[in-house]
């Protein structure tokens, strides 16, 4: 790790070959977490760019699985570029009498860009999500697959000096709402209650590039970083969405 000064601001940047960094990355299996109406199984993170943890150890409150990353960051200066990627995998398994109806992904962070550059000084965030419905009403099925990207704002998750201007600690957020019951309907899969086991894989990438005399950084924050929540009643869904709780499942009436 090196420190240097840009326009009087001290910046830390990581140095070293990608191959040596990749060699340090060993997947972490955080294990299983039991909530009120679902359990989260084999919660695992891995990275091809940085040593893990990047998401960090999750916590459970009720049916909420919450990650508070403190080291998930990409930064570049003086013509350099950097990419930080982590993959988060886990299963959502409904406890008896419950079903996975809806999954809402949410995350947030901030970015900083400044200097004398233009479109070549930028920070961006992407997060493709892969969902496989594996069981319906407790019975294994041919997996029903869904792939989509989280939608980020502002500027769709891409920020550069020319179009967005200099900014310090500018907040960004991303969201994706997946209607699991509708996925089953679209795939013509019959069910009585709904999905009872779902596999989730999320690949989160932060990228920065810089020009001479410029600096770019983007990071996932430890507050509202990423999470999973089960909602037993539709009325509660509105409240939990309002306070930013990430992945949601709803009990089938």
C-alpha positions as CSV (number, residue, x, y, z in Angstrom):
1,X,0.0,0.0,0.0
2,X,1.4,3.4,-1.0
3,X,0.4,6.9,0.0
4,X,0.8,10.0,-2.1
5,X,-0.6,13.5,-2.3
6,X,-2.9,14.9,-5.0
7,X,-3.8,18.6,-4.7
8,X,-3.0,18.4,-1.0
9,X,-5.2,15.3,-0.4
10,X,-3.4,12.2,0.9
11,X,-4.5,9.1,-1.0
12,X,-3.7,5.4,-0.5
13,X,-3.4,3.1,-3.5
14,X,-2.7,-0.6,-3.6
15,X,0.3,-1.8,-5.8
16,X,1.3,-5.2,-7.1
17,X,0.6,-7.6,-9.9
18,X,-2.9,-8.9,-10.4
19,X,-1.6,-12.4,-10.3
20,X,-0.1,-11.9,-6.8
21,X,-3.4,-10.3,-5.5
22,X,-5.5,-13.1,-7.0
23,X,-3.3,-15.7,-5.3
24,X,-4.3,-14.3,-2.0
25,X,-8.1,-14.5,-2.7
26,X,-9.5,-17.5,-0.9
27,X,-13.3,-18.0,-0.8
28,X,-14.9,-17.5,2.6
29,X,-17.9,-19.6,3.6
30,X,-19.7,-17.7,6.4
31,X,-22.0,-20.7,7.0
32,X,-25.8,-20.7,7.6
33,X,-28.0,-18.1,9.2
34,X,-31.5,-18.8,10.5
35,X,-34.1,-16.1,10.4
36,X,-37.7,-16.1,11.5
37,X,-39.3,-17.6,8.3
38,X,-36.3,-18.4,6.1
39,X,-32.8,-19.5,6.5
40,X,-29.8,-18.3,4.4
41,X,-27.5,-21.3,3.6
42,X,-23.9,-21.5,2.5
43,X,-23.3,-17.7,2.4
44,X,-20.0,-17.5,0.5
45,X,-18.0,-14.7,-1.0
46,X,-15.1,-14.8,-3.4
47,X,-13.0,-12.4,-5.5
48,X,-10.7,-12.6,-8.5
49,X,-9.2,-9.2,-7.9
50,X,-8.7,-8.7,-4.2
51,X,-8.3,-10.7,-1.0
52,X,-11.6,-11.3,0.8
53,X,-13.5,-10.3,2.9
54,X,-15.0,-7.4,0.9
55,X,-18.6,-7.9,1.8
56,X,-17.7,-8.9,5.3
57,X,-19.4,-11.1,7.9
58,X,-23.2,-10.8,7.6
59,X,-25.5,-10.4,10.6
60,X,-29.1,-11.5,11.0
61,X,-32.0,-9.6,12.7
62,X,-35.4,-11.2,12.3
63,X,-35.3,-12.3,8.7
64,X,-32.7,-9.7,7.6
65,X,-29.3,-10.8,6.4
66,X,-27.2,-7.7,6.3
67,X,-23.7,-7.0,5.1
68,X,-21.7,-3.9,6.1
69,X,-18.6,-3.7,3.9
70,X,-15.7,-1.6,5.1
71,X,-13.0,-2.5,2.6
72,X,-15.0,-2.7,-0.7
73,X,-13.4,0.1,-2.6
74,X,-11.7,1.0,-6.0
75,X,-9.5,4.0,-6.4
76,X,-7.2,5.4,-9.1
77,X,-5.0,8.4,-9.6
78,X,-2.6,10.0,-12.1
79,X,-3.5,7.8,-15.1
80,X,-4.0,4.5,-13.3
81,X,-7.1,2.2,-13.2
82,X,-8.4,-0.3,-10.7
83,X,-11.2,-2.9,-10.6
84,X,-12.6,-4.5,-7.5
85,X,-15.0,-7.4,-7.9
86,X,-16.6,-9.7,-5.3
87,X,-19.1,-12.5,-5.9
88,X,-21.6,-13.3,-3.2
89,X,-23.5,-16.7,-3.3
90,X,-26.1,-18.1,-1.0
91,X,-29.4,-20.0,-0.8
92,X,-32.7,-18.7,0.5
93,X,-34.6,-21.6,2.0
94,X,-38.1,-21.1,3.4
95,X,-38.9,-22.6,6.8
96,X,-42.0,-24.8,6.9
97,X,-45.2,-23.0,6.1
98,X,-43.4,-20.1,4.3
99,X,-42.6,-19.3,0.7
100,X,-40.2,-17.0,-1.2
101,X,-42.4,-14.6,-3.2
102,X,-40.3,-11.6,-3.8
103,X,-36.6,-10.6,-3.7
104,X,-35.5,-7.0,-3.5
105,X,-31.8,-6.2,-3.7
106,X,-30.5,-2.9,-2.4
107,X,-27.1,-1.5,-1.9
108,X,-25.5,1.9,-1.5
109,X,-22.1,3.7,-1.3
110,X,-20.4,6.9,-2.4
111,X,-17.9,8.1,-4.9
112,X,-15.3,10.9,-5.2
113,X,-13.8,12.3,-8.4
114,X,-11.8,15.5,-8.9
115,X,-8.9,17.0,-10.8
116,X,-8.2,18.2,-14.3
117,X,-9.5,15.3,-16.3
118,X,-12.7,14.6,-18.3
119,X,-14.5,11.4,-19.3
120,X,-11.3,9.5,-18.7
121,X,-11.6,10.1,-14.9
122,X,-14.5,8.0,-13.8
123,X,-16.0,5.7,-11.2
124,X,-18.6,3.1,-11.8
125,X,-20.6,0.3,-10.1
126,X,-22.3,-2.7,-11.7
127,X,-24.1,-5.7,-10.1
128,X,-25.6,-8.5,-12.2
129,X,-27.8,-10.8,-10.2
130,X,-28.5,-14.5,-11.0
131,X,-31.4,-16.3,-9.4
132,X,-32.3,-19.9,-9.7
133,X,-35.6,-21.2,-8.3
134,X,-34.7,-24.8,-7.2
135,X,-37.7,-25.9,-5.2
136,X,-41.5,-25.3,-5.3
137,X,-43.7,-26.4,-2.4
138,X,-40.7,-28.3,-1.0
139,X,-40.2,-30.3,-4.2
140,X,-37.1,-30.0,-6.4
141,X,-37.8,-28.7,-9.9
142,X,-35.9,-28.0,-13.1
143,X,-34.3,-24.7,-12.1
144,X,-36.1,-21.6,-13.2
145,X,-33.4,-19.0,-14.0
146,X,-33.6,-15.2,-13.9
147,X,-30.7,-12.8,-14.7
148,X,-30.9,-9.0,-14.4
149,X,-28.8,-6.0,-13.4
150,X,-29.3,-3.8,-10.4
151,X,-30.4,-0.3,-11.5
152,X,-28.2,2.4,-10.1
153,X,-28.7,6.1,-9.5
154,X,-27.8,8.8,-10.1
155,X,-26.3,8.6,-13.7
156,X,-27.0,4.8,-13.9
157,X,-23.9,4.1,-11.8
158,X,-21.4,5.7,-14.1
159,X,-19.7,9.0,-12.9
160,X,-17.0,11.0,-14.8
161,X,-15.6,14.5,-14.5
162,X,-16.9,15.7,-17.8
163,X,-20.5,14.8,-17.3
164,X,-21.0,14.7,-13.5
165,X,-18.3,17.2,-12.4
166,X,-16.1,17.0,-9.4
167,X,-17.8,15.4,-6.3
168,X,-16.7,14.4,-2.8
169,X,-18.6,11.6,-1.0
170,X,-21.5,11.6,-3.5
171,X,-24.1,9.0,-2.5
172,X,-25.1,6.3,-5.0
173,X,-27.6,3.5,-4.6
174,X,-28.9,0.5,-6.5
175,X,-32.0,-1.6,-6.5
176,X,-33.5,-4.7,-8.2
177,X,-36.9,-6.1,-7.4
178,X,-37.5,-9.7,-8.4
179,X,-41.0,-11.2,-8.3
180,X,-40.2,-14.9,-7.8
181,X,-43.9,-16.0,-8.0
182,X,-44.2,-14.3,-11.4
183,X,-41.1,-16.1,-12.5
184,X,-42.8,-19.4,-11.8
185,X,-46.0,-18.2,-13.6
186,X,-44.0,-17.1,-16.6
187,X,-42.2,-20.5,-16.7
188,X,-45.6,-22.3,-16.5
189,X,-44.5,-24.0,-13.2
190,X,-47.6,-25.0,-11.2
191,X,-47.4,-24.3,-7.4
192,X,-49.7,-24.2,-4.4
193,X,-47.7,-22.0,-2.0
194,X,-44.7,-20.9,-4.0
195,X,-40.9,-21.2,-4.1
196,X,-39.3,-22.8,-1.1
197,X,-35.6,-22.8,-2.2
198,X,-33.8,-20.1,-4.2
199,X,-30.1,-19.8,-5.2
200,X,-28.7,-16.3,-5.4
201,X,-25.4,-15.2,-7.0
202,X,-24.5,-11.5,-7.1
203,X,-21.3,-10.2,-8.8
204,X,-20.5,-6.7,-7.6
205,X,-17.9,-4.7,-9.5
206,X,-16.4,-1.3,-8.7
207,X,-14.2,0.3,-11.3
208,X,-12.2,3.5,-11.5
209,X,-9.9,5.1,-14.1
210,X,-8.0,8.4,-13.9
211,X,-6.1,10.9,-16.0
212,X,-3.0,12.9,-15.2
213,X,-3.8,15.3,-12.3
214,X,-7.0,13.6,-11.3
215,X,-8.4,11.1,-8.7
216,X,-11.4,8.7,-8.7
217,X,-12.7,6.5,-5.9
218,X,-15.9,4.5,-5.4
219,X,-16.9,2.3,-2.5
220,X,-19.7,0.3,-0.9
221,X,-20.5,1.8,2.5
222,X,-20.8,0.0,5.8
223,X,-24.3,1.4,6.2
224,X,-27.0,0.0,3.9
225,X,-24.3,-2.0,2.2
226,X,-26.3,-5.0,1.1
227,X,-28.9,-7.3,2.8
228,X,-31.7,-9.8,2.8
229,X,-35.1,-9.5,4.5
230,X,-38.2,-11.7,4.8
231,X,-41.6,-9.8,5.2
232,X,-44.5,-11.8,6.6
233,X,-47.2,-9.3,5.7
234,X,-47.6,-7.1,2.6
235,X,-48.2,-4.1,4.8
236,X,-44.8,-4.6,6.4
237,X,-43.2,-4.7,2.9
238,X,-43.9,-1.0,2.4
239,X,-42.3,0.0,5.8
240,X,-39.2,-2.1,5.3
241,X,-38.7,-0.9,1.8
242,X,-38.9,2.7,3.0
243,X,-36.0,2.1,5.5
244,X,-33.8,0.5,2.9
245,X,-33.8,-3.2,3.8
246,X,-32.4,-5.1,0.9
247,X,-33.6,-8.6,-0.1
248,X,-37.2,-9.3,0.7
249,X,-39.3,-12.4,0.7
250,X,-43.0,-12.3,1.5
251,X,-45.1,-15.0,3.2
252,X,-47.8,-16.5,1.0
253,X,-51.3,-16.2,2.4
